Amino acid sequence: MKAQLEAARQAAGEAIGVFYDPRQNAEHAANLQRSGRLREEMASLMQRAEASGRAA
């Protein structure tokens, strides 16, 4: 998803700050929010894995 969003940003010639702000980019807002949720979920899973490794 990240690669698709970045390709769309480059094709549109948008600045990073503008393109990745879902309030300013209604066309891609749903995908931007989904990408953020997936990134947060991955970070949470990594933290759990690290904690589990330390506990073992």
Rosetta blueprint (number, residue, H / E / L):
1 M L
2 K H
3 A H
4 Q H
5 L H
6 E H
7 A H
8 A H
9 R H
10 Q H
11 A H
12 A H
13 G L
14 E L
15 A L
16 I H
17 G H
18 V H
19 F H
20 Y L
21 D L
22 P L
23 R L
24 Q L
25 N L
26 A H
27 E H
28 H H
29 A H
30 A H
31 N H
32 L H
33 Q H
34 R H
35 S H
36 G H
37 R H
38 L H
39 R H
40 E H
41 E H
42 M H
43 A H
44 S H
45 L H
46 M H
47 Q H
48 R H
49 A H
50 E H
51 A H
52 S H
53 G H
54 R H
55 A H
56 A L
